[in-house]
Amino acid sequence: MTEHRLAGETAAKPKDERSTDGAGALLGLPLALPLVLDLDGTLIKGDLLYLSFFSILRRNPLIVASCAAWLVRGRAALKRELALRQRIDWSRIELRQDVAALAEREKAAGRRIVLATAADALLAEKLASRLPYIDQVLASDGEHNLKGANKADLLLKTFPEGFIYAGDSASDLAVWAHAAGIITVNASEAVRAAAAALGKSTLHLQGHAAVVKS
């Protein structure tokens, strides 16, 4: 396994070099492989589901009862109903600065950047519209919750030639198991150890946050 580190880790920062055979500096993998980013906790600090809920709760405390009813239909349905009613202040969303910088660098080099998230598509698309380096969004749709194995299955179908995946939590292990390269973001020691055990080229980012600028 090849392990790389950035943003304050002890190892030297990998050089941003491009080889003549089309391989990028990112984990030594070809630019033809997309960089797929998780959203909650990876590209941004926080969780859009909770941000949606609390943005509504301030105006309508009775939303709690509605959430209980919506949840009976599944987590994806709950996310969609909250997304339809949210009042999120998008100017206060905090990006993981080193993740955004990596995505911008890879986009400039010619790599496709994909946002794949369990957040509802209405919210994911709204955020992506503020980030010019995002090429494609895959997200929960009100019926299917795009998390863990569900996300892995869709990515395998969408990118059969392979992909690099950035995530932050134990639920991302199901995706990393099928990825060509692994990027962990602000992950716990346990998650990092489990990711390392998969034996793939890995990059660890600390995930420093900064407010999104329009």
N, C-alpha and C positions, 0 to 999 in steps of 0.2 A: 504494500500500500504506500502511496505517495501522499504525505500530509503537508499542507501548506497553511500558513497563518497570515492574517493581516490585522490591522487596527490594534496595535498594542501587544500582540502576542510576542513570544520570545524569539521565534525564528525570524530570519530576514524576510522582508517583503519580496514576493516573487516579481521578477522583472516582467514588464509588459512588452513581450516580444511576439512577433508574428513570423512564422516560418513560411517558406515558399511553397510548402505542400498544403497550405490552407489550415494548419493547426493553429489554434489561438493559444495565448499564454494561459488562459483559464484552464487549469488542471491538465494542460497539454492536449485538450480535446478539440476536434475539428470545429470550425466555425459553423459548419452545417448543422451541428447539434444545437437546438434552442436552449436558452437559459430560462428555466421555469421557476417563477418566484411564488412562494406562498405569500399570503397577505397579512393576516392577523399575527402579530408577534414577529414577523419576518420582514416584510417591506415596511410595515408601520408598527409603531408602538401602540399596543392596545388591541381591542377586539371590536369590530364593527357591529356585532350583534348587541353587545352591552352598550356601546355608544348609542345605537338606535333606541334601545329600550329607555335609557336614562334621558335621552333628548325628548322623548314623549312623556315620560313620567312627570317631569317638571310641570307640564301643562295639564296632564290628565292622569291623576293617581289611579283612576279606575282601570287603566290599561293592564294592571296586574291580573284582574279577573279575565280580561280578554285573552291574555297570553296563555292562561291555563287552558282555555277552550281551544285556542289555536294549536297548542302543543299536542293535543290529542290526535291531530292530523299529521304529526311528525315535526321534527326539528326544522326541516326545510320549509314547511308551511309557516311555522312561526317566524322564521327569518323573512319570508316574503311579506307577511302581514306587517311586520315592524318596518321593513324597508319602504313600504307604501306610505307609512305614516311618519317616518323619521323627520327630525329637524336638526340634523347634525350640522355643526359649524365646521365646514370642510377646511376653513382657513386655520383651524387649530389642530388638525391631524398632524401627528409627528411621524415623519419618515425615519427609518433606520438609515442613517446617513451613509454608512459604508456600503450597505446593500444598494442604495440608489446610485452611488458613485460607480459601483461595479457594473450595474445594469447599463448606465450611460456609457461607460467605457466599452463594454461588449457590443452595445448597439452601434456605436461609432465604428467599431471594427468590422461590423457586418453580421453579427450574430442576432438571431431573432429572439426577442424578449417576450415571454408569455407570463401572464398573471393567472395562476390556478389556485382557486380559493374556495373554502367552504362557506364564505360569506355569500349573501344573496347577490345575484347578477346585477340587480338594479344599483346596489351600492358599489360593487366592484367596478362597474362601467363608469359610474360617476367619478370615482377616484382616478381611474385610468385616464379619463378625459383631461385630467390635470397633469398627467405625466407623459410627455411626448415620446418617451422611449418604449412605452408599452405597445406591442404590436397586436396582441391578441388576449382576450379574456375568457377564461373557463371558470364557471362559478355555479353555485347552487341555484336551482331554477324554480323553487317553490314545491317541487315534488321530489327531487333527488338532492341529497346532501352530499356535496362533493368533498368528502373527507376520507382520509385513510385509504382503505382498499378501493373505495369507489373512485377516488382521485387517481390512484395508481392505474386502475383499469382504463379510465378515459385517456390518460396520458400515453399508455401503451398503444391504444388504438389510434390516437391522434398523431403520435410521433413514433412509428414502428422502428425507425432507424436509430432511436435513442434520444436522450435528453439529459441535461444537467439540472439538478433540482436543489433549490434553497428552501430550507425549512427551519423550524425552531423547537419542535416538540416531539414527544414520543409517537404521536399519531402520524408523523412524517416518516417514520421508519418503514412503513408499508410502501411508501413511494420510493424512498432511497434504495430499497431492496431491488428495484428495477431500473434505477437511474444509472447512467454511464459515469456520472460524477456527483459528488455530494458536497453541499455547502451547508454548514450549520450556522445559525445566527442566534447569538445570545443564549445558547443552549446550556442546559444543566450538564454537570459532569457525567451523570448517568446516560443522558441522551447522546452526548459526544462519544462515550465509550461504546454504546450500542451501535452508533453509526460507524465508528472505526472498525468494529468487529465484522462489518460487511466486506472489508478488504478492498475498498475502492479508493481512488484518488479523492482526497478530501481537503476542503478549505474551511477554516473556522473563522468566523467574523464575530466581533463583540456586539455589533448592533447599536452603535451610538445613535441617539435620536436627535432630530431637528425638525422644526415646523415646516410643513409644505409651503412653498412660495408660489403664488399664482403667476 
